[in-house]
């Protein structure tokens, strides 16, 4: 004996909600994988920048004067 029957519009509503749920789950996986790929690409770019910095010498520092400033006669 059935206590309640599901109507046609109720089944349609359930089907739409299930489809929305699955689209959210699939979308979450896509976003997570894209984020992992972006993070890996960023790490590769950072390593490449570090390697490029090692190959190029740093600029020479500007010469500094070691003279003391003269005291003004007051």
C-alpha positions as a Markdown table, in Angstrom:
| # | Residue | x | y | z |
|---|---|---|---|---|
| 1 | Unk | 0.0 | 0.0 | 0.0 |
| 2 | Unk | 1.5 | 3.3 | -1.1 |
| 3 | Unk | 1.3 | 6.2 | 1.4 |
| 4 | Unk | 2.1 | 8.9 | -1.2 |
| 5 | Unk | 2.4 | 9.0 | -4.9 |
| 6 | Unk | 4.9 | 11.1 | -6.8 |
| 7 | Unk | 3.2 | 13.1 | -9.5 |
| 8 | Unk | 4.6 | 13.8 | -13.0 |
| 9 | Unk | 5.7 | 17.4 | -12.1 |
| 10 | Unk | 7.3 | 16.1 | -8.9 |
| 11 | Unk | 9.4 | 13.6 | -10.9 |
| 12 | Unk | 10.4 | 16.4 | -13.3 |
| 13 | Unk | 11.4 | 18.6 | -10.4 |
| 14 | Unk | 13.5 | 15.7 | -8.9 |
| 15 | Unk | 15.2 | 15.0 | -12.3 |
| 16 | Unk | 16.1 | 18.7 | -12.7 |
| 17 | Unk | 17.5 | 19.0 | -9.2 |
| 18 | Unk | 19.6 | 15.8 | -9.7 |
| 19 | Unk | 20.9 | 17.1 | -12.9 |
| 20 | Unk | 21.8 | 20.4 | -11.2 |
| 21 | Unk | 23.6 | 18.5 | -8.4 |
| 22 | Unk | 25.6 | 16.5 | -10.9 |
| 23 | Unk | 26.5 | 19.6 | -12.9 |
| 24 | Unk | 27.8 | 21.2 | -9.6 |
| 25 | Unk | 29.9 | 18.1 | -8.7 |
| 26 | Unk | 31.4 | 17.9 | -12.2 |
| 27 | Unk | 32.0 | 21.7 | -12.3 |
| 28 | Unk | 33.8 | 21.4 | -8.9 |
| 29 | Unk | 36.1 | 18.7 | -10.3 |
| 30 | Unk | 36.9 | 20.8 | -13.4 |
| 31 | Unk | 37.7 | 23.9 | -11.3 |
| 32 | Unk | 39.9 | 21.8 | -8.9 |
| 33 | Unk | 41.9 | 20.3 | -11.8 |
| 34 | Unk | 42.3 | 23.6 | -13.4 |
| 35 | Unk | 43.6 | 25.1 | -10.2 |
| 36 | Unk | 46.1 | 22.2 | -9.8 |
| 37 | Unk | 47.3 | 22.8 | -13.3 |
| 38 | Unk | 47.6 | 26.5 | -12.7 |
| 39 | Unk | 49.6 | 25.9 | -9.5 |
| 40 | Unk | 51.9 | 23.5 | -11.3 |
| 41 | Unk | 52.5 | 26.0 | -14.1 |
| 42 | Unk | 53.2 | 28.7 | -11.6 |
| 43 | Unk | 55.8 | 26.5 | -9.8 |
| 44 | Unk | 57.4 | 25.8 | -13.2 |
| 45 | Unk | 57.5 | 29.5 | -14.0 |
| 46 | Unk | 59.1 | 30.3 | -10.6 |
| 47 | Unk | 61.8 | 27.6 | -11.1 |
| 48 | Unk | 62.5 | 29.0 | -14.6 |
| 49 | Unk | 62.8 | 32.5 | -13.2 |
| 50 | Unk | 65.2 | 31.3 | -10.5 |
| 51 | Unk | 67.3 | 29.5 | -13.1 |
| 52 | Unk | 67.4 | 32.6 | -15.3 |
| 53 | Unk | 68.5 | 34.7 | -12.4 |
| 54 | Unk | 71.4 | 32.4 | -11.7 |
| 55 | Unk | 72.7 | 32.6 | -15.2 |
| 56 | Unk | 72.8 | 36.4 | -15.4 |
| 57 | Unk | 75.3 | 38.3 | -13.2 |
| 58 | Unk | 74.0 | 41.0 | -10.9 |
| 59 | Unk | 74.9 | 44.6 | -11.7 |
| 60 | Unk | 77.9 | 46.0 | -10.0 |
| 61 | Unk | 77.1 | 48.3 | -7.1 |
| 62 | Unk | 77.7 | 52.0 | -7.6 |
| 63 | Unk | 81.0 | 53.2 | -6.1 |
| 64 | Unk | 80.6 | 54.8 | -2.7 |
| 65 | Unk | 82.7 | 57.6 | -1.3 |
| 66 | Unk | 84.5 | 56.8 | 2.0 |
| 67 | Unk | 85.2 | 60.5 | 2.8 |
| 68 | Unk | 83.9 | 62.0 | 5.9 |
| 69 | Unk | 81.8 | 65.2 | 5.4 |
| 70 | Unk | 83.7 | 68.4 | 6.4 |
| 71 | Unk | 82.6 | 70.3 | 9.4 |
| 72 | Unk | 81.5 | 73.9 | 8.6 |
| 73 | Unk | 83.3 | 76.7 | 10.3 |
| 74 | Unk | 80.7 | 78.4 | 12.3 |
